[in-house]
Amino acid sequence: MDRYLSGTLAVLIFLLVACQPIQAPAVTGSADLVLGAPTTSVNQYGSLELPLTTALTVANPYDPAQIDLRVHFTGPDGQRMTVPAFWSQDFDAATQTPTGEPGWRVRFTPPLAGTWTAQAELLTQTRHSVPITFTVAASDSPGFVRIDANNPRYFAFDDGSPYIPIGLNIGWGGADVLGDYTRWFDRLSANGGNVARVWMASWSFGIEWNDTGLGDYTNRMQQAWLLDQIFKLAEERGIYIMLTLVNHGAFSTSVNPEWADNPYNVANGGPLSNPLAFVTDATAKQFFKQRLRYIAARWGYSPNLLAWEWWNEVNWTGIGDQDLEPWIAEMTPALQAFDPYDHLITTSNANGTLTQIWAMDAIDFSQQHDYTGGDLTQTLAEDLRRIQAIAPAKPILMGELGYSAGGQGALDAMHHHLGLWAAPFLGYAGGSMYWWWDNFVDPQNQWPQYNALAQFLADENLAATQVTTVTVMPAEATALALQSPDRALLWLSSNAYNVPAAQSAYDTAIREALKAKQQLTDWHYAPPMLTNLTLTVNGLADGAYTVRWYSPQSGGWLAETTAQVEAGMTTLHVPPFAMDLALKLMRNE
């Protein structure tokens, strides 16, 4: 005991002399600060988590005004990256109960191979830990998702390889969150999918709600731990997460309203008398910046974080562009200050609502949601045209698409299929992301739909193509094409293969079944077979080409033929089909 006291006093005397601490309010205890070293090998773009220990105790470890712990990482090129530490509690996966003691951690992903040093800093006490050194090995990881340097309407990884998002919304789980996400992510990944949109809503992974009050996330550490596990599942399966930070209902009194339970509501002890003030009130903004700091500290490390999404369908809140634009302009640097990886940022609107927010420099890509149920080759094209008029040099994703919530299985399946295929061929940066993951895509096994598109687009670089017009004769089908000088990707869809036509046929079948006093079971839409169609493609380099036909319905390659391009043009005879058909036209080397 005497040796322990003697050693402790020696450390305290050294710190008092060398560091000259400035006492902060609400802080008690000694000023010891130790950053743990990596215990496993570290790879480039591989994430590591280091523990921090300090004898300092505070009333609220989530409040940086009480305790502000950061770690500075310096790379082999001299680049310094700073990330905040975060307070964390582990949980047992089986019992969902806390395990072990809570403590400080820091997560970091080194973008370069070589020797790195790390040093923790306690800003509220002007203290520094002893630096640690670790070696990062080179890897073949592609890195973080960026805007493609060669074509800003598409995505690419740090290493320049293309990233084409193919996936869906998987916003939250049920009673067994980890079981649900494991099943969904397994099936998505096994079918070539690589993106999921996840919500930090009050009932899912939100860390601040009426059971926490504002600024203290202690009662939401289980939700934070669950989101940790979701990221681990995604990282193991090559899935990239679009993380939605605020859902519209939290600040709405009319659409999925949760305002009555929101801790920002003055009725619950918060600072706001109405939800619109969330983006203008100084106190509210400060609390939200604190939340952003924690979110960036805990999940910003991950290369599998595709993007931060400010809002889901913010137009349902009543917050207009005139207030939202300055809020985003203020919040973006607040988030980026704690995200040295500079993740992409987006936001979304509903029902085709246009917004000038898409044109902001702070927004990296545009996102729209569509539930109109129209002919998707037309409605998605119109959505794209209107968004491009506002933000022409950015990627666009159809972040939500839906029809009848799975209530009309064959129609939903058709809508899902058409949305996946039409979007990339119209110029979107990826396939449309369907909404009803839990009551349609999974129970009706729509997962192979992703595999069909992923297989067709495998190894393709859409950023090297342009959307072009192709002529089909007779005009019984619509052809969409993506072309480069010596390559063309085409998708043909029968003009009779669309949801409005199928809905009309379904309604007729229902009426006939009622007249016959029968039940309508196992109904499927069967458009007529198309034969003797020709397809004329222009704008290709002259020479011999290989033509590979593909079935989007079954996800299989069909016949392979040859074609000759002369004077930049070729005409192909289209195999008979009833719904849709795809092909690759590739110039022989």
GIVEN-V788646 format. One record per residue. N is the residue number from 0. SS is DSSP state (A for helix, B for strand, O for the rest). Layout:
[[N	SS] [N	SS]]
This chain:
[[0	O] [1	A] [2	A] [3	A] [4	A] [5	A] [6	A] [7	A] [8	A] [9	A] [10	A] [11	A] [12	A] [13	A] [14	A] [15	A] [16	A] [17	A] [18	A] [19	O] [20	O] [21	O] [22	O] [23	O] [24	O] [25	O] [26	O] [27	B] [28	O] [29	O] [30	O] [31	O] [32	B] [33	B] [34	B] [35	O] [36	O] [37	O] [38	O] [39	O] [40	O] [41	B] [42	B] [43	O] [44	O] [45	O] [46	B] [47	B] [48	B] [49	B] [50	B] [51	B] [52	B] [53	B] [54	O] [55	O] [56	B] [57	O] [58	O] [59	O] [60	O] [61	O] [62	O] [63	O] [64	O] [65	O] [66	O] [67	O] [68	B] [69	B] [70	B] [71	B] [72	B] [73	B] [74	O] [75	O] [76	O] [77	O] [78	O] [79	B] [80	B] [81	B] [82	B] [83	B] [84	O] [85	B] [86	B] [87	B] [88	B] [89	B] [90	B] [91	O] [92	O] [93	O] [94	O] [95	O] [96	O] [97	B] [98	B] [99	B] [100	B] [101	B] [102	B] [103	B] [104	B] [105	B] [106	B] [107	B] [108	B] [109	O] [110	O] [111	O] [112	O] [113	B] [114	B] [115	B] [116	B] [117	B] [118	B] [119	B] [120	B] [121	B] [122	O] [123	O] [124	O] [125	O] [126	B] [127	B] [128	O] [129	O] [130	O] [131	B] [132	B] [133	B] [134	B] [135	B] [136	B] [137	O] [138	O] [139	O] [140	O] [141	O] [142	O] [143	O] [144	B] [145	B] [146	B] [147	O] [148	O] [149	O] [150	O] [151	O] [152	O] [153	O] [154	B] [155	B] [156	B] [157	O] [158	O] [159	O] [160	O] [161	B] [162	B] [163	O] [164	O] [165	O] [166	B] [167	B] [168	B] [169	O] [170	O] [171	O] [172	O] [173	O] [174	O] [175	O] [176	A] [177	A] [178	A] [179	A] [180	A] [181	A] [182	A] [183	A] [184	A] [185	A] [186	A] [187	A] [188	A] [189	A] [190	O] [191	O] [192	O] [193	O] [194	B] [195	B] [196	B] [197	B] [198	B] [199	O] [200	O] [201	O] [202	O] [203	O] [204	O] [205	O] [206	O] [207	O] [208	O] [209	O] [210	O] [211	O] [212	O] [213	O] [214	O] [215	O] [216	O] [217	A] [218	A] [219	A] [220	A] [221	A] [222	A] [223	A] [224	A] [225	A] [226	A] [227	A] [228	A] [229	A] [230	A] [231	A] [232	A] [233	A] [234	A] [235	A] [236	A] [237	O] [238	O] [239	B] [240	B] [241	B] [242	B] [243	B] [244	B] [245	B] [246	B] [247	A] [248	A] [249	A] [250	A] [251	O] [252	O] [253	O] [254	O] [255	O] [256	O] [257	O] [258	A] [259	A] [260	A] [261	O] [262	O] [263	O] [264	B] [265	A] [266	A] [267	A] [268	O] [269	O] [270	O] [271	B] [272	O] [273	O] [274	A] [275	A] [276	A] [277	A] [278	A] [279	O] [280	O] [281	A] [282	A] [283	A] [284	A] [285	A] [286	A] [287	A] [288	A] [289	A] [290	A] [291	A] [292	A] [293	A] [294	A] [295	A] [296	A] [297	A] [298	A] [299	O] [300	O] [301	O] [302	O] [303	O] [304	B] [305	B] [306	B] [307	B] [308	B] [309	B] [310	B] [311	B] [312	O] [313	A] [314	A] [315	A] [316	A] [317	O] [318	O] [319	O] [320	A] [321	A] [322	A] [323	A] [324	A] [325	A] [326	A] [327	A] [328	A] [329	A] [330	A] [331	A] [332	A] [333	A] [334	A] [335	A] [336	O] [337	O] [338	O] [339	O] [340	O] [341	O] [342	O] [343	B] [344	B] [345	B] [346	O] [347	O] [348	B] [349	O] [350	O] [351	O] [352	O] [353	O] [354	O] [355	A] [356	A] [357	A] [358	A] [359	O] [360	O] [361	O] [362	O] [363	O] [364	B] [365	B] [366	B] [367	B] [368	B] [369	B] [370	O] [371	O] [372	O] [373	O] [374	O] [375	A] [376	A] [377	A] [378	A] [379	A] [380	A] [381	A] [382	A] [383	A] [384	A] [385	A] [386	A] [387	A] [388	A] [389	A] [390	O] [391	O] [392	O] [393	O] [394	B] [395	B] [396	B] [397	B] [398	B] [399	B] [400	B] [401	O] [402	O] [403	O] [404	O] [405	O] [406	O] [407	O] [408	A] [409	A] [410	A] [411	A] [412	A] [413	A] [414	A] [415	A] [416	A] [417	A] [418	A] [419	A] [420	A] [421	A] [422	A] [423	A] [424	A] [425	A] [426	O] [427	O] [428	O] [429	O] [430	O] [431	O] [432	O] [433	B] [434	O] [435	O] [436	A] [437	A] [438	A] [439	A] [440	A] [441	O] [442	O] [443	O] [444	O] [445	O] [446	O] [447	A] [448	A] [449	A] [450	A] [451	A] [452	A] [453	A] [454	A] [455	A] [456	A] [457	O] [458	O] [459	O] [460	O] [461	A] [462	A] [463	A] [464	O] [465	B] [466	B] [467	B] [468	B] [469	O] [470	B] [471	B] [472	B] [473	O] [474	O] [475	O] [476	B] [477	B] [478	B] [479	B] [480	B] [481	B] [482	B] [483	B] [484	O] [485	O] [486	B] [487	B] [488	B] [489	B] [490	B] [491	B] [492	B] [493	B] [494	O] [495	O] [496	O] [497	O] [498	A] [499	A] [500	A] [501	A] [502	A] [503	A] [504	A] [505	A] [506	A] [507	A] [508	A] [509	A] [510	A] [511	A] [512	A] [513	A] [514	A] [515	O] [516	O] [517	O] [518	O] [519	O] [520	O] [521	O] [522	O] [523	O] [524	O] [525	O] [526	O] [527	O] [528	O] [529	B] [530	O] [531	O] [532	B] [533	B] [534	B] [535	B] [536	B] [537	B] [538	O] [539	O] [540	O] [541	O] [542	B] [543	B] [544	B] [545	B] [546	B] [547	B] [548	B] [549	B] [550	B] [551	O] [552	O] [553	O] [554	O] [555	B] [556	B] [557	B] [558	B] [559	B] [560	B] [561	B] [562	B] [563	B] [564	B] [565	B] [566	O] [567	O] [568	B] [569	B] [570	B] [571	B] [572	B] [573	B] [574	O] [575	O] [576	B] [577	O] [578	O] [579	B] [580	B] [581	B] [582	B] [583	B] [584	B] [585	B] [586	B] [587	O] [588	O]]
